[in-house]
Amino acid sequence: MEPVTMYTTAWCPDCRRAKSFLKERGVSFREVDIEEDESAEAIVVKVNDGKSVVPTFDVGGRYFACSPFDAEQLAAELNIPLNP
């Protein structure tokens, strides 16, 4: 699997759900809090048509948002099982 980066915020419930989903399936990822990293926030805004949407994922240079959290969408995007 290509490297996965998840752009998040500390207060985001969809981010917490996505992190749990990935951990339950053994998917490793790098988490970047956009409130602590201005360059990361700029990336998120750029790839989401001017909106600050979290969680936003970068998988090998392909960006997509998963907000509201959708387990089926995330599993399909990452080509991983829906159920652990």
Backbone as XML, in Angstrom:
<?xml version="1.0"?>
<chain id="A" units="angstrom">
  <residue number="1" name="MET">
    <atom name="N" x="0.847" y="-1.190" z="0.000"/>
    <atom name="CA" x="0.000" y="0.000" z="0.000"/>
    <atom name="C" x="0.881" y="1.239" z="0.000"/>
  </residue>
  <residue number="2" name="GLU">
    <atom name="N" x="0.437" y="2.236" z="-0.747"/>
    <atom name="CA" x="1.159" y="3.492" z="-0.784"/>
    <atom name="C" x="1.061" y="4.182" z="0.572"/>
  </residue>
  <residue number="3" name="PRO">
    <atom name="N" x="2.005" y="5.070" z="0.892"/>
    <atom name="CA" x="1.944" y="5.789" z="2.171"/>
    <atom name="C" x="0.653" y="6.593" z="2.293"/>
  </residue>
  <residue number="4" name="VAL">
    <atom name="N" x="0.087" y="6.588" z="3.494"/>
    <atom name="CA" x="-1.159" y="7.295" z="3.772"/>
    <atom name="C" x="-0.872" y="8.422" z="4.763"/>
  </residue>
  <residue number="5" name="THR">
    <atom name="N" x="-1.264" y="9.627" z="4.388"/>
    <atom name="CA" x="-1.199" y="10.762" z="5.307"/>
    <atom name="C" x="-2.626" y="11.221" z="5.544"/>
  </residue>
  <residue number="6" name="MET">
    <atom name="N" x="-2.974" y="11.396" z="6.816"/>
    <atom name="CA" x="-4.308" y="11.880" z="7.167"/>
    <atom name="C" x="-4.161" y="13.257" z="7.808"/>
  </residue>
  <residue number="7" name="TYR">
    <atom name="N" x="-4.800" y="14.245" z="7.193"/>
    <atom name="CA" x="-4.823" y="15.604" z="7.732"/>
    <atom name="C" x="-6.030" y="15.715" z="8.648"/>
  </residue>
  <residue number="8" name="THR">
    <atom name="N" x="-5.788" y="16.148" z="9.884"/>
    <atom name="CA" x="-6.810" y="16.132" z="10.922"/>
    <atom name="C" x="-6.804" y="17.423" z="11.741"/>
  </residue>
  <residue number="9" name="THR">
    <atom name="N" x="-7.742" y="17.478" z="12.701"/>
    <atom name="CA" x="-7.699" y="18.437" z="13.804"/>
    <atom name="C" x="-8.000" y="17.641" z="15.072"/>
  </residue>
  <residue number="10" name="ALA">
    <atom name="N" x="-7.622" y="18.189" z="16.210"/>
    <atom name="CA" x="-7.817" y="17.489" z="17.484"/>
    <atom name="C" x="-9.295" y="17.361" z="17.850"/>
  </residue>
  <residue number="11" name="TRP">
    <atom name="N" x="-10.122" y="18.300" z="17.399"/>
    <atom name="CA" x="-11.529" y="18.347" z="17.821"/>
    <atom name="C" x="-12.475" y="17.596" z="16.887"/>
  </residue>
  <residue number="12" name="CYS">
    <atom name="N" x="-11.976" y="17.056" z="15.789"/>
    <atom name="CA" x="-12.825" y="16.494" z="14.727"/>
    <atom name="C" x="-13.290" y="15.066" z="15.019"/>
  </residue>
  <residue number="13" name="PRO">
    <atom name="N" x="-14.599" y="14.846" z="15.223"/>
    <atom name="CA" x="-15.083" y="13.489" z="15.485"/>
    <atom name="C" x="-14.932" y="12.562" z="14.276"/>
  </residue>
  <residue number="14" name="ASP">
    <atom name="N" x="-15.050" y="13.094" z="13.061"/>
    <atom name="CA" x="-14.846" y="12.260" z="11.871"/>
    <atom name="C" x="-13.396" y="11.792" z="11.788"/>
  </residue>
  <residue number="15" name="CYS">
    <atom name="N" x="-12.464" y="12.629" z="12.216"/>
    <atom name="CA" x="-11.049" y="12.241" z="12.230"/>
    <atom name="C" x="-10.827" y="11.093" z="13.221"/>
  </residue>
  <residue number="16" name="ARG">
    <atom name="N" x="-11.434" y="11.185" z="14.379"/>
    <atom name="CA" x="-11.286" y="10.111" z="15.377"/>
    <atom name="C" x="-11.850" y="8.803" z="14.836"/>
  </residue>
  <residue number="17" name="ARG">
    <atom name="N" x="-12.994" y="8.864" z="14.163"/>
    <atom name="CA" x="-13.588" y="7.654" z="13.585"/>
    <atom name="C" x="-12.681" y="7.068" z="12.508"/>
  </residue>
  <residue number="18" name="ALA">
    <atom name="N" x="-12.143" y="7.919" z="11.659"/>
    <atom name="CA" x="-11.261" y="7.450" z="10.581"/>
    <atom name="C" x="-9.995" y="6.815" z="11.156"/>
  </residue>
  <residue number="19" name="LYS">
    <atom name="N" x="-9.413" y="7.430" z="12.185"/>
    <atom name="CA" x="-8.209" y="6.856" z="12.806"/>
    <atom name="C" x="-8.509" y="5.483" z="13.391"/>
  </residue>
  <residue number="20" name="SER">
    <atom name="N" x="-9.610" y="5.359" z="14.092"/>
    <atom name="CA" x="-9.995" y="4.064" z="14.669"/>
    <atom name="C" x="-10.209" y="3.027" z="13.577"/>
  </residue>
  <residue number="21" name="PHE">
    <atom name="N" x="-10.881" y="3.415" z="12.514"/>
    <atom name="CA" x="-11.152" y="2.529" z="11.383"/>
    <atom name="C" x="-9.842" y="1.991" z="10.816"/>
  </residue>
  <residue number="22" name="LEU">
    <atom name="N" x="-8.875" y="2.871" z="10.590"/>
    <atom name="CA" x="-7.598" y="2.448" z="10.016"/>
    <atom name="C" x="-6.808" y="1.571" z="10.980"/>
  </residue>
  <residue number="23" name="LYS">
    <atom name="N" x="-6.778" y="1.955" z="12.249"/>
    <atom name="CA" x="-6.037" y="1.166" z="13.242"/>
    <atom name="C" x="-6.620" y="-0.235" z="13.383"/>
  </residue>
  <residue number="24" name="GLU">
    <atom name="N" x="-7.945" y="-0.352" z="13.365"/>
    <atom name="CA" x="-8.591" y="-1.669" z="13.483"/>
    <atom name="C" x="-8.221" y="-2.583" z="12.315"/>
  </residue>
  <residue number="25" name="ARG">
    <atom name="N" x="-7.863" y="-1.997" z="11.189"/>
    <atom name="CA" x="-7.525" y="-2.776" z="9.997"/>
    <atom name="C" x="-6.023" y="-2.868" z="9.766"/>
  </residue>
  <residue number="26" name="GLY">
    <atom name="N" x="-5.255" y="-2.363" z="10.707"/>
    <atom name="CA" x="-3.797" y="-2.457" z="10.623"/>
    <atom name="C" x="-3.175" y="-1.579" z="9.554"/>
  </residue>
  <residue number="27" name="VAL">
    <atom name="N" x="-3.866" y="-0.510" z="9.169"/>
    <atom name="CA" x="-3.345" y="0.396" z="8.151"/>
    <atom name="C" x="-2.484" y="1.454" z="8.835"/>
  </residue>
  <residue number="28" name="SER">
    <atom name="N" x="-1.228" y="1.536" z="8.450"/>
    <atom name="CA" x="-0.371" y="2.563" z="9.038"/>
    <atom name="C" x="-0.586" y="3.878" z="8.295"/>
  </residue>
  <residue number="29" name="PHE">
    <atom name="N" x="-0.492" y="4.962" z="9.031"/>
    <atom name="CA" x="-0.706" y="6.282" z="8.446"/>
    <atom name="C" x="0.057" y="7.312" z="9.257"/>
  </residue>
  <residue number="30" name="ARG">
    <atom name="N" x="0.335" y="8.427" z="8.598"/>
    <atom name="CA" x="0.961" y="9.565" z="9.277"/>
    <atom name="C" x="-0.132" y="10.598" z="9.479"/>
  </residue>
  <residue number="31" name="GLU">
    <atom name="N" x="-0.243" y="11.087" z="10.698"/>
    <atom name="CA" x="-1.271" y="12.080" z="11.020"/>
    <atom name="C" x="-0.637" y="13.460" z="11.091"/>
  </residue>
  <residue number="32" name="VAL">
    <atom name="N" x="-1.292" y="14.438" z="10.461"/>
    <atom name="CA" x="-0.827" y="15.816" z="10.477"/>
    <atom name="C" x="-1.988" y="16.701" z="10.920"/>
  </residue>
  <residue number="33" name="ASP">
    <atom name="N" x="-1.804" y="17.391" z="12.052"/>
    <atom name="CA" x="-2.837" y="18.298" z="12.573"/>
    <atom name="C" x="-2.702" y="19.635" z="11.852"/>
  </residue>
  <residue number="34" name="ILE">
    <atom name="N" x="-3.727" y="19.996" z="11.085"/>
    <atom name="CA" x="-3.639" y="21.217" z="10.279"/>
    <atom name="C" x="-3.689" y="22.490" z="11.129"/>
  </residue>
  <residue number="35" name="GLU">
    <atom name="N" x="-4.093" y="22.379" z="12.382"/>
    <atom name="CA" x="-4.090" y="23.558" z="13.252"/>
    <atom name="C" x="-2.698" y="23.810" z="13.822"/>
  </residue>
  <residue number="36" name="GLU">
    <atom name="N" x="-1.814" y="22.822" z="13.706"/>
    <atom name="CA" x="-0.447" y="22.976" z="14.184"/>
    <atom name="C" x="0.547" y="23.167" z="13.047"/>
  </residue>
  <residue number="37" name="ASP">
    <atom name="N" x="0.107" y="22.975" z="11.813"/>
    <atom name="CA" x="0.997" y="23.034" z="10.658"/>
    <atom name="C" x="0.309" y="23.842" z="9.549"/>
  </residue>
  <residue number="38" name="GLU">
    <atom name="N" x="0.716" y="25.107" z="9.405"/>
    <atom name="CA" x="0.068" y="25.991" z="8.428"/>
    <atom name="C" x="0.225" y="25.493" z="6.997"/>
  </residue>
  <residue number="39" name="SER">
    <atom name="N" x="1.361" y="24.882" z="6.675"/>
    <atom name="CA" x="1.552" y="24.393" z="5.311"/>
    <atom name="C" x="0.606" y="23.231" z="5.030"/>
  </residue>
  <residue number="40" name="ALA">
    <atom name="N" x="0.328" y="22.419" z="6.047"/>
    <atom name="CA" x="-0.628" y="21.317" z="5.881"/>
    <atom name="C" x="-2.031" y="21.865" z="5.674"/>
  </residue>
  <residue number="41" name="GLU">
    <atom name="N" x="-2.389" y="22.899" z="6.412"/>
    <atom name="CA" x="-3.707" y="23.506" z="6.231"/>
    <atom name="C" x="-3.841" y="24.062" z="4.816"/>
  </residue>
  <residue number="42" name="ALA">
    <atom name="N" x="-2.785" y="24.661" z="4.305"/>
    <atom name="CA" x="-2.816" y="25.199" z="2.943"/>
    <atom name="C" x="-3.043" y="24.085" z="1.920"/>
  </residue>
  <residue number="43" name="ILE">
    <atom name="N" x="-2.434" y="22.932" z="2.138"/>
    <atom name="CA" x="-2.635" y="21.781" z="1.248"/>
    <atom name="C" x="-4.098" y="21.357" z="1.274"/>
  </residue>
  <residue number="44" name="VAL">
    <atom name="N" x="-4.652" y="21.215" z="2.472"/>
    <atom name="CA" x="-6.045" y="20.776" z="2.623"/>
    <atom name="C" x="-6.996" y="21.747" z="1.931"/>
  </residue>
  <residue number="45" name="VAL">
    <atom name="N" x="-6.800" y="23.029" z="2.131"/>
    <atom name="CA" x="-7.661" y="24.039" z="1.508"/>
    <atom name="C" x="-7.535" y="23.975" z="-0.014"/>
  </residue>
  <residue number="46" name="LYS">
    <atom name="N" x="-6.318" y="23.811" z="-0.504"/>
    <atom name="CA" x="-6.088" y="23.772" z="-1.958"/>
    <atom name="C" x="-6.782" y="22.569" z="-2.598"/>
  </residue>
  <residue number="47" name="VAL">
    <atom name="N" x="-6.652" y="21.389" z="-1.997"/>
    <atom name="CA" x="-7.204" y="20.177" z="-2.620"/>
    <atom name="C" x="-8.710" y="20.033" z="-2.411"/>
  </residue>
  <residue number="48" name="ASN">
    <atom name="N" x="-9.289" y="20.854" z="-1.536"/>
    <atom name="CA" x="-10.731" y="20.800" z="-1.272"/>
    <atom name="C" x="-11.440" y="22.066" z="-1.727"/>
  </residue>
  <residue number="49" name="ASP">
    <atom name="N" x="-10.994" y="22.614" z="-2.844"/>
    <atom name="CA" x="-11.654" y="23.764" z="-3.475"/>
    <atom name="C" x="-11.874" y="24.939" z="-2.523"/>
  </residue>
  <residue number="50" name="GLY">
    <atom name="N" x="-10.844" y="25.259" z="-1.741"/>
    <atom name="CA" x="-10.904" y="26.428" z="-0.866"/>
    <atom name="C" x="-11.524" y="26.180" z="0.491"/>
  </residue>
  <residue number="51" name="LYS">
    <atom name="N" x="-11.840" y="24.930" z="0.793"/>
    <atom name="CA" x="-12.463" y="24.610" z="2.079"/>
    <atom name="C" x="-11.498" y="23.807" z="2.953"/>
  </residue>
  <residue number="52" name="SER">
    <atom name="N" x="-11.558" y="24.075" z="4.234"/>
    <atom name="CA" x="-10.751" y="23.342" z="5.202"/>
    <atom name="C" x="-11.554" y="22.123" z="5.668"/>
  </residue>
  <residue number="53" name="VAL">
    <atom name="N" x="-11.364" y="20.992" z="5.003"/>
    <atom name="CA" x="-12.149" y="19.789" z="5.262"/>
    <atom name="C" x="-11.245" y="18.710" z="5.860"/>
  </residue>
  <residue number="54" name="VAL">
    <atom name="N" x="-11.641" y="18.205" z="7.017"/>
    <atom name="CA" x="-10.910" y="17.100" z="7.639"/>
    <atom name="C" x="-11.891" y="15.989" z="8.001"/>
  </residue>
  <residue number="55" name="PRO">
    <atom name="N" x="-11.463" y="14.743" z="7.959"/>
    <atom name="CA" x="-10.144" y="14.326" z="7.517"/>
    <atom name="C" x="-10.006" y="14.380" z="5.997"/>
  </residue>
  <residue number="56" name="THR">
    <atom name="N" x="-8.819" y="14.806" z="5.582"/>
    <atom name="CA" x="-8.423" y="14.735" z="4.178"/>
    <atom name="C" x="-7.237" y="13.782" z="4.119"/>
  </residue>
  <residue number="57" name="PHE">
    <atom name="N" x="-7.237" y="12.937" z="3.117"/>
    <atom name="CA" x="-6.197" y="11.927" z="2.973"/>
    <atom name="C" x="-5.339" y="12.206" z="1.753"/>
  </residue>
  <residue number="58" name="ASP">
    <atom name="N" x="-4.067" y="11.869" z="1.889"/>
    <atom name="CA" x="-3.128" y="11.871" z="0.771"/>
    <atom name="C" x="-2.597" y="10.447" z="0.664"/>
  </residue>
  <residue number="59" name="VAL">
    <atom name="N" x="-2.910" y="9.797" z="-0.445"/>
    <atom name="CA" x="-2.439" y="8.435" z="-0.678"/>
    <atom name="C" x="-1.619" y="8.469" z="-1.955"/>
  </residue>
  <residue number="60" name="GLY">
    <atom name="N" x="-0.315" y="8.506" z="-1.787"/>
    <atom name="CA" x="0.568" y="8.541" z="-2.941"/>
    <atom name="C" x="0.326" y="9.721" z="-3.867"/>
  </residue>
  <residue number="61" name="GLY">
    <atom name="N" x="-0.025" y="10.881" z="-3.308"/>
    <atom name="CA" x="-0.268" y="12.074" z="-4.113"/>
    <atom name="C" x="-1.701" y="12.232" z="-4.595"/>
  </residue>
  <residue number="62" name="ARG">
    <atom name="N" x="-2.550" y="11.293" z="-4.234"/>
    <atom name="CA" x="-3.981" y="11.387" z="-4.584"/>
    <atom name="C" x="-4.715" y="11.828" z="-3.324"/>
  </residue>
  <residue number="63" name="TYR">
    <atom name="N" x="-5.427" y="12.935" z="-3.420"/>
    <atom name="CA" x="-6.100" y="13.516" z="-2.256"/>
    <atom name="C" x="-7.600" y="13.276" z="-2.320"/>
  </residue>
  <residue number="64" name="PHE">
    <atom name="N" x="-8.185" y="13.021" z="-1.146"/>
    <atom name="CA" x="-9.641" y="12.933" z="-1.048"/>
    <atom name="C" x="-10.043" y="13.207" z="0.393"/>
  </residue>
  <residue number="65" name="ALA">
    <atom name="N" x="-11.231" y="13.772" z="0.563"/>
    <atom name="CA" x="-11.779" y="14.037" z="1.891"/>
    <atom name="C" x="-12.758" y="12.930" z="2.249"/>
  </residue>
  <residue number="66" name="CYS">
    <atom name="N" x="-12.906" y="12.697" z="3.537"/>
    <atom name="CA" x="-13.861" y="11.698" z="4.019"/>
    <atom name="C" x="-14.656" y="12.315" z="5.165"/>
  </residue>
  <residue number="67" name="SER">
    <atom name="N" x="-15.383" y="13.373" z="4.824"/>
    <atom name="CA" x="-16.167" y="14.101" z="5.804"/>
    <atom name="C" x="-17.522" y="14.426" z="5.189"/>
  </residue>
  <residue number="68" name="PRO">
    <atom name="N" x="-18.600" y="13.949" z="5.807"/>
    <atom name="CA" x="-18.636" y="13.155" z="7.032"/>
    <atom name="C" x="-18.015" y="11.780" z="6.814"/>
  </residue>
  <residue number="69" name="PHE">
    <atom name="N" x="-17.545" y="11.199" z="7.928"/>
    <atom name="CA" x="-16.881" y="9.905" z="7.856"/>
    <atom name="C" x="-17.799" y="8.875" z="7.217"/>
  </residue>
  <residue number="70" name="ASP">
    <atom name="N" x="-17.255" y="8.150" z="6.258"/>
    <atom name="CA" x="-17.997" y="7.118" z="5.542"/>
    <atom name="C" x="-17.075" y="5.910" z="5.416"/>
  </residue>
  <residue number="71" name="ALA">
    <atom name="N" x="-17.331" y="4.881" z="6.215"/>
    <atom name="CA" x="-16.472" y="3.699" z="6.245"/>
    <atom name="C" x="-16.379" y="3.034" z="4.878"/>
  </residue>
  <residue number="72" name="GLU">
    <atom name="N" x="-17.494" y="2.948" z="4.166"/>
    <atom name="CA" x="-17.481" y="2.314" z="2.844"/>
    <atom name="C" x="-16.612" y="3.095" z="1.866"/>
  </residue>
  <residue number="73" name="GLN">
    <atom name="N" x="-16.736" y="4.416" z="1.884"/>
    <atom name="CA" x="-15.924" y="5.250" z="1.003"/>
    <atom name="C" x="-14.442" y="5.077" z="1.314"/>
  </residue>
  <residue number="74" name="LEU">
    <atom name="N" x="-14.092" y="5.139" z="2.602"/>
    <atom name="CA" x="-12.691" y="5.047" z="2.985"/>
    <atom name="C" x="-12.103" y="3.687" z="2.620"/>
  </residue>
  <residue number="75" name="ALA">
    <atom name="N" x="-12.862" y="2.623" z="2.865"/>
    <atom name="CA" x="-12.392" y="1.289" z="2.506"/>
    <atom name="C" x="-12.169" y="1.186" z="1.001"/>
  </residue>
  <residue number="76" name="ALA">
    <atom name="N" x="-13.096" y="1.726" z="0.222"/>
    <atom name="CA" x="-12.977" y="1.671" z="-1.238"/>
    <atom name="C" x="-11.794" y="2.498" z="-1.729"/>
  </residue>
  <residue number="77" name="GLU">
    <atom name="N" x="-11.629" y="3.692" z="-1.173"/>
    <atom name="CA" x="-10.528" y="4.576" z="-1.589"/>
    <atom name="C" x="-9.167" y="3.942" z="-1.311"/>
  </residue>
  <residue number="78" name="LEU">
    <atom name="N" x="-9.064" y="3.226" z="-0.185"/>
    <atom name="CA" x="-7.793" y="2.626" z="0.213"/>
    <atom name="C" x="-7.663" y="1.170" z="-0.221"/>
  </residue>
  <residue number="79" name="ASN">
    <atom name="N" x="-8.720" y="0.636" z="-0.825"/>
    <atom name="CA" x="-8.742" y="-0.755" z="-1.253"/>
    <atom name="C" x="-8.405" y="-1.713" z="-0.090"/>
  </residue>
  <residue number="80" name="ILE">
    <atom name="N" x="-9.137" y="-1.504" z="1.020"/>
    <atom name="CA" x="-8.990" y="-2.346" z="2.210"/>
    <atom name="C" x="-10.358" y="-2.912" z="2.562"/>
  </residue>
  <residue number="81" name="PRO">
    <atom name="N" x="-10.377" y="-3.981" z="3.386"/>
    <atom name="CA" x="-11.675" y="-4.559" z="3.762"/>
    <atom name="C" x="-12.519" y="-3.600" z="4.585"/>
  </residue>
  <residue number="82" name="LEU">
    <atom name="N" x="-13.812" y="-3.632" z="4.349"/>
    <atom name="CA" x="-14.735" y="-2.824" z="5.143"/>
    <atom name="C" x="-14.780" y="-3.328" z="6.584"/>
  </residue>
  <residue number="83" name="ASN">
    <atom name="N" x="-14.784" y="-4.639" z="6.743"/>
    <atom name="CA" x="-14.820" y="-5.247" z="8.072"/>
    <atom name="C" x="-13.467" y="-5.853" z="8.413"/>
  </residue>
  <residue number="84" name="PRO">
    <atom name="N" x="-13.005" y="-5.622" z="9.661"/>
    <atom name="CA" x="-11.672" y="-6.138" z="10.042"/>
    <atom name="C" x="-11.628" y="-7.658" z="10.097"/>
  </residue>
</chain>
